[in-house]
């Protein structure tokens, strides 16, 4: 699917920002429709079935999280939050209710476009688990639990490291929250994320060309982690 085929719904009540976003997306080949309330956003998502939804959280009638919930009740279409809210609890709330990504205002136009492309690629690929991961010059076969470099050198990963990679690979390029990873890897009663950070650090040392500047196992501070497969790391991601 090319960018020219993409249809974006903007749910934003600020007229000035509506204009900026419309100009940005139309200049990059997107068709655009704008909704200025949460109720209208949910309605237009059903009416137009857009390829991507951009939603603000501070809407005049309801919180933007209600838009995400309304969409998730019937669709897995990509939803990117564009908000001035920076608190970890607010970002976590957006992800736990189904947001695919979160961009903070004021925003970089290239970053927003890059994140939109990433969630669109993930949506087109779907949620099917990936048996073999390509991370630079490394292949990881999750089903056979074999990891090796292109020169044949085998890389030893522990069972827990394979479980973490498998959990991330089920939703490539999408942020997986700490709580989701803890539940999937250690079970429903695990809440301490320190062990998770230790294992993520170990995976980076084994699988990243430069563990201090990872390109594949990325951190969204205070929220979770994102797995990027053989693509440039999204702008704005960081190391835990």
N, C-alpha and C positions, 0 to 999 in steps of 0.2 A: 504494500500500500504506500503510495507516495504522499508527501505532504499536501499536494494540491487537492487530494481527495478528502482531506480531513475537515471535519465540521466541529467547531468548538463552541460550547455554550459557556458564556461568562455570567456568573451570578455575583453581581457587584452593584452597590447602590450609589457609589461616588461617580457623578457624571464625568468629571475630569479623567478619572482613571478608566472609566468605560471607554472613553475616546482614545486614550493612550493604548489600551489593550487591543481595541478594534484595529487601529492603525498598524500595530505591531504584527498581529496575526494575519491580517489581510495582505500586508507586505510580504509575508512568508508563505502565501498560498493557501491560507485557511479560509473557509467560509465561517461567518460569525453570526451568532444570535446573542442578544443581551437580555438578561432578566435582572430587575432591580429589587426583588424581594425573594425570601425563601420560598414562599408559596408559588410564586411564578417560576422559580428555578426548578422546583419539583415537577410542575406542570409541563414546562418546556422540555425537560429531560425526557419525559414520556412522549411528548408530541414530536420532537425532532430526532430522538435517539442519537445524540451527538457522539463523535469519536472520543472526545475529551471534554470534561467539565472543569472549569476553573471556578472555585467558590471562595468567597470571603466569609469569615466567621461572624463579623459584626454587621448583620443585616437588620433592617428596621423592624421587621415583624417577628422574626425568630432567629435563633442562633444558627449559623451556617452548618453546624453539626446535624441539625434537623434535615437539611438538604441531603447530606450524605446518607443519613438513615433512610430517608424517603427513597433515594435511588437504590440503595443496597437491598431494599425490600423486594426488588424485582430485577435488578441488573447488576452486572459486574463491570460496567463501563468505567474507564479510567477517570478518577477524580483527583485533582490537584488542588490543595488548599493554598490560597494566596492571602496572607493575613499579616497584620502588624503585631499580633499576639505572639509573644516569645516564651511564655512560661512553659516549663516542661509538662505540667499537668494538662495544659490546653493542647499541646502538640500530641501528647499521648492519647488524649480523648478523641482527637480527630482520627488518629491511626486506628485506635481500637473500635471506632465506629465505621471503619471501612475506607478511609482516605488512602490513596496510593502514594502520595507524596505531599510535601509541605514546604512552601517557599515563603520566606519572611519579607514583608515590605520594610523599607524600600528594596526593590528587587533589581537584579541584573537581567536585562532582556535576553542575552545569550543563555544565562542559566535557566531561566524559565522555559525557553524553547527546548533546551537540552533535556530538561526533566520531562517535558511533555512528550518528546520523542521516545524517551526511555519507557515511560508507562504505556505508551501506545505499542511499542514493540513487544512488551511483556504481555499485553492484552491480546495481541494477534497470535502470539505463541501459545497463549492459554496457560493453564495451571498444571499441565501434565508434568510429572516428575522427570528429571533429566538423569539418565543412567550414567552418562559420561560428561564430565566437565572439562573445558579447555580454559586454563589459566596461564596465559602467556605460553611458555615452552613446557608446560606441565599438563598431563592428562590425569584425571581422577575418575576411575571407574567405581561408582558408588555401589553398584549391585555386587561386584566381585571384590570390592574393598582393596583395590590396587591403585597406587599412585606412582607415577614415574615421569622423569624428564624425557625430552625427545632423544637424548643421547643414551637412553636405556637405564640410567641410574634410578634405582627404586627409592621411593620416599616412604618412610614408615609413619603412618598415622594411627592413633589409638582408636579404639571403638567409639569413645565419646566424641573424638574429633570428626569421625565419619558421620555420627548422628547429627552433629551441629551443621556440617556441610549439607547433609541431606535435607535438613529443615530449611536452610537458606535456599537450596536449589529448587525447592518446591515453588518458590515465588521469586525467581531471579529478577534483579533490578528493582525489587520492591522492598521497602523497609520492613523487617520482621522485628517486632518489639522484644525487649528483654523478657517480659513476662511470657510471651508466646514461646520463645526459645527455651526458657527454663522449664516450662510445662512439658514441651515435646521431648526434651532431652533427659531431664531429671525426674519429671513427674509433677502432679498437680500441687504438691505441698512445698515445692522448692521456691523460695522467694529471694534468697541471697544471690546477687548477680556477680559477686567477686570471682567465684569459680568460672563463670562464663567469660569474664574478662581475661582470666589466665589462659583459658583454652583458645580464645580468639587470638591472643598474643602468640601462642604456640603455633597455631595454624598459619599465621602471617610469616613467622620465621621459617616455616617449612615450604610455603607455597608462593610467597611474594618475592620478587626480585630485590625489592628494597622494603623490608618490613616497616621502616619508619615512614615510608611514603607509599602506602598500599594502593594498588589499582583495582583489586578484585574483592577484597573483604573490607568494606568501608563502614565507618561509624557515623551514625546520626546522634550527636551528643544528647544524652539523657533519654533517648528513645529506643534505639536498637541498632541493628546492623543490616547491611545491604550487600548482596552478592552480585558482582558485575562480571560477565563472562566475555573475555576477549574483546573488550570495548574500552574506550577511554573512560576513566573514572569521572562521574558526574561532578560538575563544579560545586564547590561549597561543602563537600564531604570532608571528614576529618579522621584523625587517628585517635582511638580511645587511650 
